[in-house]
Amino acid sequence: MKNLHLVLSLILISTATATAVAVDSESSSPTVCIIGSGIGGSSVAHFLRSYSSSAIGTIRIFERHDVVGGRMATVTIAGETFEAGASILHPKNYHALNYTKYLNLSVRQPPPSESDSSFGIWNGRDFVFKTLSSTSNLPIFQRVVSFANSVLIFFRYGFSLFRMNSFVDTTVNNFLKYYEGFESRPVFETVDEMLKWSGLYNLTTRTLQEELLDAGLSARLIQELVTVITRINYGQSISISGLAGAVSLAGSAQGLWSVEGGNRQMAVGLINQSDVKLHLNEEVESVSFIEQKYQLNTTKGKSYSCGITVVATPLDELKIQFLPGISIPERKLQHTYTTFIRGLINPAYFALGSVSEVPQLVGTVETPDVPFSSISVLKQHKDNDMSYKVFSRRPLDDAMLDQIFSVRNETVKIDWAAYPHYHAPEVFAPFILDSQHLYYVNAFENAASTMETSAVAAENIARLILSRLTGQKSLTPVKLKSFGDDAYDVHADL
Ligand SMILES: Cc1cc2nc3c(=O)[nH]c(=O)nc-3n(C[C@H](O)[C@H](O)[C@H](O)COP(=O)(O)OP(=O)(O)OC[C@H]3O[C@@H](n4cnc5c(N)ncnc54)[C@H](O)[C@@H]3O)c2cc1C
């Protein structure tokens, strides 16, 4: 893998030319309007500014809410703040890592006591598997318990665990191609092309279950551990695509991290650093292509003229009107109901005698008998006072919550239109929604939905815009102006 910062400092030679798509006749530096201030929209702004100092004029970001970050959001419950949406990053999520460095943010890794938290798989009647929990704060004791748990997991799932890791490692290694330098990495006009180039496309044509059976995993591992993970990370079963499944499994790896104080600070920082005009509380209602320009009309009754428009939000549940109309494949979003509770779990619900016997992470298998996908302890304040996060596919009413929890001092419920409902084979929307300059970052979400995949798609969209503006497939010359010397060290250690 290349050191991207070195690569980006190179003067890149155009190897192929494409037809430049005219923007507007008066200005050579068009206004870019971005709909959505999540990691996707903020990354587009960041990469446009980083890759070109002159080709782009004003950048406007429109956000319908009063805060930036989208699905990166925090929730405050009983005075404590937690990630409400996207919470974990993989150690090889290099854009997120580099944003964190560039923006002087701090990496948060779970303390050892948290990462070794006890875990159980619940089927609605019994725990089919349960690890030991450490009752001591002594590091030596915790290490013994951790070792014993590794043995327990190996006894239950055997060598299939190694096959699962190998499946995930291969996928992650293919994904790392997206950090290669410009001289070896093309600009992609379609998601299909982007996935085929990295060797990931075939994984989107088959289900995770098919892929894992072919990889030699046991039925028990797939029905239990893998199912638990896909239910936690995507709220879905093992019939999701192989690629979404591999990404979901990678989200249970060692070394996961988050941004201290909230992942959304990445979007805040990128927007602050990218000379952006931010329009908060301003929802884009329509996008009309009139006389070679996009006219964006917003809920504030205002109109904006933009040479380039980037949609950086899933269009599936939105009512933005496009003129002329656009055509994208139908896609359903998976809703994930996230319920935060400050209180105490009820051990009797799990047929257990005490709270300490209930695993700190309760995962579940596919069965209609369980109303939730997972319950995890976010923080133990005292023995009888904890913060929990519950994921479920349907809303949990108070009567149900009162069965699962014996004490509920505060409850916060969020209904997320969380990610695509994955299926195989996936069909992808275009990155370029018309033949002009209307782009769609979230076309890539059918491959996998994560903060990093949004950033990777956004980086490609920024390159696509610049290459189509200039008519060149590669950019010439490009030098990062705003990053520090080591900002793009893709070998950064956490
Ligand atoms: C519960 C949950 C848990 C998750 N866990 C993880 C995780 O642990 N790790 C991980 O990497 N990913 C996780 N994800 C996925 C991750 O959050 C997303 O893939 C990623 O944040 C998508 O970013 P985005 O910028 O593409 O879209 P979004 O974050 O959805 O941003 C789109 C923005 O556009 C705005 N918008 C929409 N329509 C308009 C309009 N008409 N006008 C103006 N603004 C508009 C929205 O308000 C929003 O702010 C999780 C998601 C959820 C919901």
The ligand as an SDF file (V2000), in Angstrom:
LIG
                    3D

 53 58  0  0  0  0  0  0  0  0999 V2000
  -27.7790    3.3570   14.3680 C   0  0  0  0  0  0  0  0  0  0  0  0
  -26.6430    3.4050   13.3820 C   0  0  0  0  0  0  0  0  0  0  0  0
  -25.4420    2.8170   13.7150 C   0  0  0  0  0  0  0  0  0  0  0  0
  -24.3700    2.8840   12.8190 C   0  0  0  0  0  0  0  0  0  0  0  0
  -23.1760    2.3720   13.2120 N   0  0  0  0  0  0  0  0  0  0  0  0
  -22.0850    2.6170   12.4520 C   0  0  0  0  0  0  0  0  0  0  0  0
  -20.7940    2.3290   12.9670 C   0  0  0  0  0  0  0  0  0  0  0  0
  -20.6310    1.8850   14.1070 O   0  0  0  0  0  0  0  0  0  0  0  0
  -19.7240    2.5900   12.1660 N   0  0  0  0  0  0  0  0  0  0  0  0
  -19.8640    3.1460   10.9170 C   0  0  0  0  0  0  0  0  0  0  0  0
  -18.8400    3.3920   10.2540 O   0  0  0  0  0  0  0  0  0  0  0  0
  -21.0880    3.4320   10.4130 N   0  0  0  0  0  0  0  0  0  0  0  0
  -22.1940    3.1940   11.1510 C   0  0  0  0  0  0  0  0  0  0  0  0
  -23.4310    3.5460   10.6860 N   0  0  0  0  0  0  0  0  0  0  0  0
  -23.5700    4.0030    9.2920 C   0  0  0  0  0  0  0  0  0  0  0  0
  -23.1050    5.4640    9.1410 C   0  0  0  0  0  0  0  0  0  0  0  0
  -23.7570    6.2550   10.0630 O   0  0  0  0  0  0  0  0  0  0  0  0
  -23.4260    5.9720    7.7490 C   0  0  0  0  0  0  0  0  0  0  0  0
  -22.9790    5.0830    6.7620 O   0  0  0  0  0  0  0  0  0  0  0  0
  -22.7560    7.3190    7.4690 C   0  0  0  0  0  0  0  0  0  0  0  0
  -22.7570    8.1470    8.5990 O   0  0  0  0  0  0  0  0  0  0  0  0
  -23.4700    7.9690    6.3010 C   0  0  0  0  0  0  0  0  0  0  0  0
  -23.0000    9.2870    6.1310 O   0  0  0  0  0  0  0  0  0  0  0  0
  -23.5660   10.1950    4.9410 P   0  0  0  0  0  0  0  0  0  0  0  0
  -22.8940   11.5000    5.0510 O   0  0  0  0  0  0  0  0  0  0  0  0
  -23.4170    9.4420    3.6740 O   0  0  0  0  0  0  0  0  0  0  0  0
  -25.1210   10.3270    5.2170 O   0  0  0  0  0  0  0  0  0  0  0  0
  -25.8580   11.0270    6.4470 P   0  0  0  0  0  0  0  0  0  0  0  0
  -25.0200   10.9420    7.6680 O   0  0  0  0  0  0  0  0  0  0  0  0
  -27.2080   10.4290    6.5120 O   0  0  0  0  0  0  0  0  0  0  0  0
  -25.9450   12.5680    6.0530 O   0  0  0  0  0  0  0  0  0  0  0  0
  -26.9370   13.0640    5.1910 C   0  0  0  0  0  0  0  0  0  0  0  0
  -27.3400   14.4290    5.6910 C   0  0  0  0  0  0  0  0  0  0  0  0
  -28.1880   15.0310    4.7140 O   0  0  0  0  0  0  0  0  0  0  0  0
  -29.1940   15.7600    5.3710 C   0  0  0  0  0  0  0  0  0  0  0  0
  -30.3100   15.9330    4.4230 N   0  0  0  0  0  0  0  0  0  0  0  0
  -31.1420   14.9780    3.9380 C   0  0  0  0  0  0  0  0  0  0  0  0
  -32.0050   15.5140    3.0500 N   0  0  0  0  0  0  0  0  0  0  0  0
  -31.7180   16.8250    2.9660 C   0  0  0  0  0  0  0  0  0  0  0  0
  -32.2610   17.9080    2.2100 C   0  0  0  0  0  0  0  0  0  0  0  0
  -33.2770   17.7160    1.3370 N   0  0  0  0  0  0  0  0  0  0  0  0
  -31.7350   19.1320    2.3690 N   0  0  0  0  0  0  0  0  0  0  0  0
  -30.6980   19.3440    3.2410 C   0  0  0  0  0  0  0  0  0  0  0  0
  -30.1520   18.3540    3.9760 N   0  0  0  0  0  0  0  0  0  0  0  0
  -30.6360   17.1100    3.8410 C   0  0  0  0  0  0  0  0  0  0  0  0
  -29.5380   14.8900    6.5540 C   0  0  0  0  0  0  0  0  0  0  0  0
  -30.1920   15.6220    7.5720 O   0  0  0  0  0  0  0  0  0  0  0  0
  -28.1450   14.4020    6.9680 C   0  0  0  0  0  0  0  0  0  0  0  0
  -27.5540   15.2700    7.9170 O   0  0  0  0  0  0  0  0  0  0  0  0
  -24.5280    3.5060   11.5520 C   0  0  0  0  0  0  0  0  0  0  0  0
  -25.7520    4.0930   11.2180 C   0  0  0  0  0  0  0  0  0  0  0  0
  -26.7940    4.0560   12.1310 C   0  0  0  0  0  0  0  0  0  0  0  0
  -28.0700    4.7260   11.7800 C   0  0  0  0  0  0  0  0  0  0  0  0
  1  2  1  0
  2  3  1  0
  2 52  2  0
  3  4  2  0
  4  5  1  0
  4 50  1  0
  5  6  2  0
  6  7  1  0
  6 13  1  0
  7  8  2  0
  7  9  1  0
  9 10  1  0
 10 11  2  0
 10 12  1  0
 12 13  2  0
 13 14  1  0
 14 15  1  0
 14 50  1  0
 15 16  1  0
 16 17  1  0
 16 18  1  0
 18 19  1  0
 18 20  1  0
 20 21  1  0
 20 22  1  0
 22 23  1  0
 23 24  1  0
 24 25  2  0
 24 26  1  0
 24 27  1  0
 27 28  1  0
 28 29  2  0
 28 30  1  0
 28 31  1  0
 31 32  1  0
 32 33  1  0
 33 34  1  0
 33 48  1  0
 34 35  1  0
 35 36  1  0
 35 46  1  0
 36 37  1  0
 36 45  1  0
 37 38  2  0
 38 39  1  0
 39 40  1  0
 39 45  2  0
 40 41  1  0
 40 42  2  0
 42 43  1  0
 43 44  2  0
 44 45  1  0
 46 47  1  0
 46 48  1  0
 48 49  1  0
 50 51  2  0
 51 52  1  0
 52 53  1  0
M  END
$$$$
